[in-house]
Amino acid sequence: MTESEQTITVLYFAAASTALGITSEQVPLPQGGLKLSNLSQELASRHPDVDLAPILGTSQWSVDCEMVDDPETIVLKGGEEIGVICPVSGG
């Protein structure tokens, strides 16, 4: 298995990027993969100094540039690009 198959790339936008001070990171996956619905908990545990849970709780997800309606149905196996799409306001 190559390194890209064992990790995912998480892209942070808007409030998530501001809170973390980064726009992306590589996240290793457990053997057998990880449900997208469990990714919020994994990301929050990787950044214990940032109150990321409320931001992720209101965000939507994309996988390989496709918006996800039901994160419970997606299992990340490695190599995917995940977007954390935060709500934005404006006029």
C-alpha positions in Angstrom: 0.0 0.0 0.0 1.4 3.4 -0.9 1.4 6.4 1.5 -1.5 8.1 -0.5 -3.6 5.0 0.1 -3.0 5.1 3.8 -3.9 8.8 4.3 -6.5 11.3 3.2 -6.0 15.0 2.5 -8.3 17.2 4.5 -8.9 20.7 3.0 -10.1 23.4 5.5 -12.1 26.4 4.4 -13.5 29.5 6.1 -13.9 29.2 9.9 -12.1 25.8 10.1 -9.1 27.2 8.3 -9.1 30.3 10.5 -9.4 28.4 13.7 -6.7 25.9 12.8 -4.3 28.3 11.1 -3.9 25.8 8.2 -5.6 25.1 4.9 -4.9 21.4 4.6 -3.3 18.4 6.3 -2.6 14.7 5.7 -4.6 12.4 8.1 -3.6 8.8 8.5 -6.4 6.3 8.4 -6.9 3.2 10.6 -6.6 -0.2 8.9 -9.9 -0.9 7.4 -10.8 2.7 6.7 -12.8 5.3 8.5 -16.5 6.4 8.1 -16.8 10.0 7.0 -19.3 10.4 9.9 -16.4 9.7 12.3 -13.9 12.1 10.8 -15.1 15.1 12.9 -14.1 13.2 16.1 -10.7 12.3 14.6 -10.0 15.8 13.5 -11.0 17.3 16.8 -8.8 14.9 18.7 -5.8 15.8 16.4 -6.3 19.5 17.4 -7.2 19.5 21.1 -6.2 23.1 21.6 -8.9 24.3 19.1 -12.6 24.0 19.8 -13.2 22.4 16.4 -16.2 20.3 17.2 -18.8 23.2 16.9 -17.3 24.2 13.5 -17.3 20.7 12.1 -20.8 20.2 13.5 -22.2 22.9 11.2 -20.0 22.1 8.2 -20.7 20.0 5.2 -18.3 17.6 3.6 -17.0 16.9 0.1 -15.1 13.8 -1.1 -13.0 14.2 -4.2 -14.9 17.4 -5.1 -18.4 15.9 -4.7 -20.7 17.1 -2.0 -21.8 14.4 0.5 -25.4 14.2 1.6 -25.0 11.3 4.1 -21.6 11.0 5.7 -22.7 7.8 7.4 -22.6 6.0 4.0 -19.1 6.9 3.0 -16.1 4.9 4.1 -12.7 6.5 3.5 -10.1 4.0 2.4 -7.2 6.3 1.6 -6.2 8.7 -1.2 -9.4 10.7 -0.9 -9.5 14.5 -0.7 -11.9 15.7 1.9 -13.3 19.3 2.0 -14.6 20.8 5.2 -17.2 23.2 3.9 -18.2 25.7 6.6 -21.3 27.8 6.3 -20.6 31.4 5.3 -22.6 34.5 5.5 -22.6 37.5 3.3 -24.7 39.8 1.3 
